[in-house]
Amino acid sequence: MDVWLSSRSQPKLLEGYGDAELAAISDVLPTICAATVVPFAEVRNAGDTDITEFVLEYTLDGATPLVENWTGTLAPGQKVKIEFEEISV
């Protein structure tokens, strides 16, 4: 899944994950030099059954993707915030 101008887009269902919705992601400001950020994605269960696992990948400027594997129980209507490792921008 590609997300463009993510700080301005509406929540989107995640491909291959049924009712999982990308509810929010971190906004990396292009005017900051030599700063570090901790990218995150917030996933919401927009369905009516529990979600027990999913995989998120984060890529900045074509670099090697950072991958987070999540397992647990995400009940309908609940959100979970997934943080990736810190990066320099």
N, C-alpha and C positions, 0 to 999 in steps of 0.2 A: 504494500500500500504506500503510495506517495502522498505526502501532505505538503501543500504549498501555502505560504502565508498563513501558517497555522494559528498565529495569534489572533487572526481575524475570521477564521472559519468556524462554522457551526459544528456541533458534535457529529461524528460520522460513525456508522457501524463498521466494525473491523472485519475485513474480508476473511472468510474461513472460520470465524468465531461466532456465528449465529447472532446472538443478542448482545455481544460485547460492543460497547460504544466508547470511542475515544472522546472523553468529555473535556479534557484540557491538556495542554502541553506547555513546557517552559518556553519563554520568549527570549531568545538570545539577541541582544541589541547589537547591530552592526557597527555602532560608533565607539564601542569600548575596545581599547587595545590592551593586549597583554593581561587580560583579566581571566579569571577562571569562573566557570559556572557548573552547577550540578543539574544536568538536564533531567526532566521528569515527564511522565505521562500519567494522566489520571484516567482510569478505565471504569466505566459504569456498566452494571448489568441492566440492560434495557428490556430484558425478557421476563419470563415467568418461571424459569427453572434456574437452579444454582449453576454457576460456572466454577469449575474446579482447577483449571489450568489454562495458561496461554503464554505465548512468547512475544516479546516486543523487541524490535531492533531500532536503533537510533543512529543516524548518519549525519555528519556535518561536513559540508563541502566535499563530498565524495570520498571521505576517509573510510577506513575499515569500520563496518558497523559494530556498535556496542550492543550486546544481546543480554536481555534479562528474561529468565524463565520464572514464571510465577505459578505457584501452586497454593491451594487453600480452598476456602469456600466463599465465593462472592454471591450473596443472596440477591434476589431480584430487587432492584432499586438501590443497592449499595454501590459505593465507589471504593476504589483502592488506588493509592498514589504509588507509582513505581519510580524510584530514583535510579539513575544510571551513575557510573563513576564520574568524578569530576573531570572536566576537560578545560583546556586553555583555548580562548577565542581571540 
